[in-house]
Amino acid sequence: MTDEIISAQYTVLKEPADILTIREAAEFLRIERKLLYKLIDTGEISAKRVGNAWRISRETLVAYISKGESNE
C-alpha cells in the first residue's frame, strides 16, 4: 500500500502544467500576486525556488483551498 501512495504522489506531478508560476498560481486562486507572496512568506502556502523564480504545485493550491473550506 505504501508503494501505491508513493506512486500516486509522483503521478500527480508528471505534467508540467501541475507546476505553476506565481502568476499562474495567483490566477488559479483568483488573488493578487502580492497576497500570494505574503501567503508563501507566512508559510500558509508552500513553494519552491527554482533559480530566481518561485514554483508552486497545483496540488498545494488545491490543498490550501480545501483547508479553507473545512474552516468555514
MDAnalysis code that builds the backbone (N, CA, C; Angstrom):
import MDAnalysis as mda
import numpy as np

u = mda.Universe.empty(216, n_residues=72, atom_resindex=np.repeat(np.arange(72), 3), trajectory=True)
u.add_TopologyAttr("name", ["N", "CA", "C"] * 72)
u.add_TopologyAttr("resid", np.arange(1, 73))
u.add_TopologyAttr("resname", ["MET", "THR", "ASP", "GLU", "ILE", "ILE", "SER", "ALA", "GLN", "TYR", "THR", "VAL", "LEU", "LYS", "GLU", "PRO", "ALA", "ASP", "ILE", "LEU", "THR", "ILE", "ARG", "GLU", "ALA", "ALA", "GLU", "PHE", "LEU", "ARG", "ILE", "GLU", "ARG", "LYS", "LEU", "LEU", "TYR", "LYS", "LEU", "ILE", "ASP", "THR", "GLY", "GLU", "ILE", "SER", "ALA", "LYS", "ARG", "VAL", "GLY", "ASN", "ALA", "TRP", "ARG", "ILE", "SER", "ARG", "GLU", "THR", "LEU", "VAL", "ALA", "TYR", "ILE", "SER", "LYS", "GLY", "GLU", "SER", "ASN", "GLU"])
u.atoms.positions = np.array([
    [0.828, -1.196, 0.000],
    [0.000, 0.000, 0.000],
    [0.870, 1.256, 0.000],
    [1.961, 1.248, 0.723],
    [2.846, 2.407, 0.760],
    [3.379, 2.713, -0.630],
    [3.725, 1.666, -1.401],
    [4.209, 1.875, -2.760],
    [3.159, 2.553, -3.624],
    [1.888, 2.213, -3.412],
    [0.813, 2.835, -4.175],
    [0.707, 4.321, -3.857],
    [0.860, 4.677, -2.584],
    [0.781, 6.075, -2.182],
    [1.937, 6.855, -2.791],
    [3.131, 6.318, -2.690],
    [4.299, 6.988, -3.265],
    [4.135, 7.131, -4.762],
    [3.695, 6.081, -5.426],
    [3.479, 6.124, -6.863],
    [2.442, 7.182, -7.220],
    [1.369, 7.265, -6.465],
    [0.319, 8.242, -6.722],
    [0.850, 9.665, -6.559],
    [1.728, 9.885, -5.581],
    [2.292, 11.214, -5.374],
    [3.120, 11.639, -6.575],
    [3.901, 10.742, -7.131],
    [4.717, 11.072, -8.296],
    [3.863, 11.247, -9.549],
    [2.803, 10.520, -9.650],
    [1.913, 10.635, -10.802],
    [1.268, 12.011, -10.851],
    [0.941, 12.574, -9.710],
    [0.274, 13.865, -9.644],
    [1.104, 14.950, -10.311],
    [2.422, 14.879, -10.204],
    [3.277, 15.956, -10.701],
    [3.979, 15.618, -12.006],
    [3.491, 14.647, -12.758],
    [4.129, 14.276, -14.015],
    [3.967, 15.354, -15.082],
    [2.846, 16.010, -15.109],
    [2.559, 17.005, -16.133],
    [3.173, 18.348, -15.753],
    [3.861, 19.012, -16.684],
    [4.430, 20.327, -16.395],
    [3.379, 21.350, -15.953],
    [2.159, 21.223, -16.418],
    [1.100, 22.162, -16.050],
    [0.730, 22.063, -14.575],
    [1.171, 21.006, -13.908],
    [0.887, 20.849, -12.489],
    [1.833, 21.660, -11.617],
    [2.870, 22.241, -12.215],
    [3.793, 23.131, -11.518],
    [3.564, 24.531, -12.065],
    [3.157, 25.444, -11.191],
    [2.726, 26.765, -11.630],
    [3.702, 27.859, -11.226],
    [3.737, 28.917, -12.025],
    [4.471, 30.126, -11.678],
    [3.630, 30.917, -10.679],
    [4.212, 31.970, -10.136],
    [3.466, 32.839, -9.220],
    [2.240, 33.424, -9.925],
    [2.420, 33.894, -11.145],
    [1.303, 34.487, -11.893],
    [0.191, 33.463, -12.088],
    [0.564, 32.253, -12.522],
    [-0.435, 31.210, -12.762],
    [-1.138, 30.798, -11.469],
    [-0.361, 30.689, -10.396],
    [-0.949, 30.289, -9.104],
    [-1.903, 31.359, -8.589],
    [-1.521, 32.625, -8.732],
    [-2.399, 33.718, -8.298],
    [-3.692, 33.714, -9.112],
    [-3.586, 33.482, -10.412],
    [-4.782, 33.406, -11.258],
    [-5.650, 32.217, -10.852],
    [-5.014, 31.096, -10.553],
    [-5.741, 29.894, -10.129],
    [-6.546, 30.178, -8.855],
    [-5.927, 30.890, -7.900],
    [-6.588, 31.215, -6.638],
    [-7.476, 32.459, -6.746],
    [-7.324, 33.189, -7.858],
    [-8.052, 34.443, -8.080],
    [-7.734, 35.469, -6.994],
    [-6.423, 35.615, -6.739],
    [-5.939, 36.607, -5.789],
    [-4.805, 37.393, -6.442],
    [-4.433, 38.501, -5.835],
    [-3.309, 39.301, -6.316],
    [-2.002, 38.581, -6.013],
    [-1.001, 38.797, -6.860],
    [0.313, 38.178, -6.635],
    [0.904, 38.607, -5.301],
    [0.684, 39.857, -4.917],
    [1.205, 40.364, -3.646],
    [0.696, 39.528, -2.468],
    [-0.582, 39.178, -2.490],
    [-1.157, 38.347, -1.430],
    [-0.556, 36.946, -1.468],
    [-0.336, 36.412, -2.652],
    [0.259, 35.088, -2.771],
    [1.668, 35.074, -2.177],
    [2.461, 36.097, -2.458],
    [3.800, 36.195, -1.860],
    [3.700, 36.234, -0.334],
    [2.711, 36.939, 0.195],
    [2.520, 37.006, 1.645],
    [2.177, 35.622, 2.210],
    [1.308, 34.889, 1.521],
    [0.942, 33.540, 1.965],
    [2.151, 32.603, 1.943],
    [3.029, 32.795, 0.980],
    [4.264, 31.999, 0.912],
    [5.189, 32.387, 2.061],
    [5.357, 33.698, 2.283],
    [6.236, 34.179, 3.355],
    [5.787, 33.708, 4.726],
    [4.484, 33.636, 4.955],
    [3.965, 33.213, 6.265],
    [3.879, 31.692, 6.394],
    [4.154, 30.980, 5.300],
    [4.130, 29.520, 5.347],
    [2.761, 28.905, 5.140],
    [1.774, 29.723, 4.826],
    [0.427, 29.185, 4.597],
    [0.359, 28.389, 3.296],
    [1.185, 28.778, 2.338],
    [1.304, 28.045, 1.076],
    [2.774, 27.728, 0.878],
    [3.075, 26.472, 0.601],
    [4.472, 26.103, 0.379],
    [4.813, 26.254, -1.099],
    [6.021, 26.741, -1.335],
    [6.509, 26.952, -2.696],
    [8.006, 26.675, -2.712],
    [8.523, 26.422, -3.874],
    [9.955, 26.141, -4.047],
    [10.560, 27.182, -4.965],
    [11.772, 27.584, -4.626],
    [12.505, 28.491, -5.516],
    [13.265, 27.666, -6.531],
    [13.147, 28.063, -7.769],
    [13.900, 27.457, -8.866],
    [14.655, 28.614, -9.514],
    [15.930, 28.722, -9.188],
    [16.690, 29.890, -9.628],
    [16.130, 31.117, -8.941],
    [15.736, 32.108, -9.714],
    [15.159, 33.339, -9.157],
    [13.645, 33.302, -9.077],
    [13.046, 32.229, -9.548],
    [11.585, 32.160, -9.636],
    [11.008, 31.193, -8.611],
    [9.767, 31.432, -8.242],
    [9.025, 30.534, -7.364],
    [8.175, 29.602, -8.206],
    [8.014, 28.369, -7.726],
    [7.113, 27.401, -8.349],
    [6.242, 26.783, -7.259],
    [4.984, 26.566, -7.619],
    [4.011, 26.026, -6.671],
    [3.247, 24.913, -7.368],
    [3.068, 23.806, -6.668],
    [2.312, 22.708, -7.281],
    [0.818, 22.994, -7.191],
    [0.119, 22.587, -8.215],
    [-1.343, 22.727, -8.241],
    [-1.946, 21.984, -7.049],
    [-1.361, 20.848, -6.703],
    [-1.828, 20.050, -5.565],
    [-1.774, 20.873, -4.271],
    [-0.723, 21.655, -4.092],
    [-0.585, 22.509, -2.910],
    [-1.710, 23.536, -2.856],
    [-2.045, 24.115, -3.996],
    [-3.099, 25.119, -4.039],
    [-4.467, 24.515, -3.759],
    [-4.704, 23.337, -4.291],
    [-5.980, 22.652, -4.032],
    [-6.099, 22.323, -2.543],
    [-4.994, 21.883, -1.942],
    [-5.000, 21.585, -0.505],
    [-5.268, 22.846, 0.312],
    [-4.694, 23.972, -0.103],
    [-4.913, 25.249, 0.590],
    [-6.390, 25.637, 0.515],
    [-6.987, 25.497, -0.651],
    [-8.404, 25.821, -0.824],
    [-9.257, 24.882, 0.035],
    [-8.934, 23.610, 0.014],
    [-9.702, 22.630, 0.795],
    [-9.612, 22.923, 2.285],
    [-8.421, 23.325, 2.739],
    [-8.228, 23.665, 4.146],
    [-9.129, 24.840, 4.525],
    [-9.241, 25.823, 3.653],
    [-10.108, 26.976, 3.894],
    [-11.560, 26.606, 3.944],
    [-11.954, 25.677, 3.099],
    [-13.353, 25.243, 3.073],
    [-13.725, 24.502, 4.337],
    [-12.785, 23.750, 4.914],
    [-13.088, 22.987, 6.135],
    [-13.175, 23.894, 7.353],
    [-12.620, 25.118, 7.288],
    [-12.685, 26.066, 8.394],
    [-13.944, 26.898, 8.388],
    [-14.718, 26.830, 7.324],
    [-15.938, 27.644, 7.221],
    [-17.072, 27.052, 7.998],
])
